[in-house]
Amino acid sequence: MIRVVQFGCGPIGCRIARLAAGRADLQVVAGIDVDPALHGRDLGKVGGGAPLGAAIVGSWDRLPDGAAPALAVHATGSSLRAVAPQLRSLLRAGVDVVSTCEELAFPAGANAAIAGELHDQAVGAGVTLLGTGINPGFVMDAWPLFMTAPCQAVRAIRATRVQDASDRRGPFQRKIGAGLDEAEFRRRAADGEIRHVGLTESAGMIAAGMGWPLDGFTETIEPIMAARAIDTGHVTVAAGQVAGVHQAGAGTVAGRQVITLEFRAAVGLGESWDAVSIDGVPPVEVRIGGGVHGDLGTAAVVVNAIPRVVAAAPGLTTMKDLPPPLAAGA
């Protein structure tokens, strides 16, 4: 039995906690959140479900007597720089950590230095740290790497994710710019406020897994415009307003494009699918019709990775370095 504390009790954190509580090998002992309105409330009820017998508190030192978690699930933000102090506090507490922070999935650029510090701290504490989720963490990086197993050689990898975001949580719909006019979308995209966080991390994981020394990675972002009015219950989009985002990333080696990533997410899109195309020997083409639901998939990947993280060597690890997580049988 692995005792788990949920750090960050928003929509995704509560979804993760409910799923973890249903596994026979996991026990959710408490939640931690900075929102005073949640303190003292049951984690399950805050998430709109049955009580879990796990109260939400404001900080680690307020955990109930006897809680003694072995692992913390961290779900508070996408920016590694912003959440690093939280991760450091969890590592100091001597627990393994699985985080949904997208930039932790495979830290790149300026985040590499922060990741190195976190790795050293985790090794010193004898615990393991993993960043994962559905994307990044699986559909556009770990899954494409797993699909190269039957290939004798690989020349290039393409991963595509298309999401009708109409049934996604409100924060996600707003994060992709749904309901904005085009000028505001472009302003916020230029400021980094509107975008899917993860293409850089996914490209880094694929390149590392394949042993490709990338000499360049470029990323573009464009709005997807609504052809008709859409009301999701979270956002209202008029015809001609932004319905979502289209991002593309390209990684090159010696000037040759070896990694192609395409992400499209919009309300009212009308279709969802995930696909991997491998230019290899033999070539591999695989497509998931209907796609993997982002919120359900994120919770599942996080929860299913917990036993792998507990068994892993201390330090910062990635999904390409762990045995593939497995779901619990129903």
Stockholm file with secondary structure:
# STOCKHOLM 1.0

chainA/1-330         MIRVVQFGCGPIGCRIARLAAGRADLQVVAGIDVDPALHGRDLGKVGGGAPLGAAIVGSWDRLPDGAAPALAVHATGSSLRAVAPQLRSLLRAGVDVVSTCEELAFPAGANAAIAGELHDQAVGAGVTLLGTGINPGFVMDAWPLFMTAPCQAVRAIRATRVQDASDRRGPFQRKIGAGLDEAEFRRRAADGEIRHVGLTESAGMIAAGMGWPLDGFTETIEPIMAARAIDTGHVTVAAGQVAGVHQAGAGTVAGRQVITLEFRAAVGLGESWDAVSIDGVPPVEVRIGGGVHGDLGTAAVVVNAIPRVVAAAPGLTTMKDLPPPLAAGA
#=GR chainA/1-330 SS CEEEEEECCSHHHHHHHHHHHTSTTEEEEEEECSCGGGTTSBHHHHTTSSCCSCBEESSGGGSCTTCCCSEEEECSCSCHHHHHHHHHHHHHTTCEEEECCGGGSSCCTTHHHHHHHHHHHHHHHTCEEEECCSTTTTTTTHHHHHTTTTCSEEEEEEEEEEEEGGGSCHHHHHHTTTTCCHHHHHHHHHTTSSSCTTHHHHHHHHHHHHTCCCSEEEEEEEEEECSSCEECSSCEECTTSEEEEEEEEEEEETTEEEEEEEEEEETTCCCCEEEEEEEEESCEEEEEETCCCHHHHHHHHHHHHHHHHHHSCSEEECTTTSCCCCCCCC
#=GC SS_cons         CEEEEEECCSHHHHHHHHHHHTSTTEEEEEEECSCGGGTTSBHHHHTTSSCCSCBEESSGGGSCTTCCCSEEEECSCSCHHHHHHHHHHHHHTTCEEEECCGGGSSCCTTHHHHHHHHHHHHHHHTCEEEECCSTTTTTTTHHHHHTTTTCSEEEEEEEEEEEEGGGSCHHHHHHTTTTCCHHHHHHHHHTTSSSCTTHHHHHHHHHHHHTCCCSEEEEEEEEEECSSCEECSSCEECTTSEEEEEEEEEEEETTEEEEEEEEEEETTCCCCEEEEEEEEESCEEEEEETCCCHHHHHHHHHHHHHHHHHHSCSEEECTTTSCCCCCCCC
//
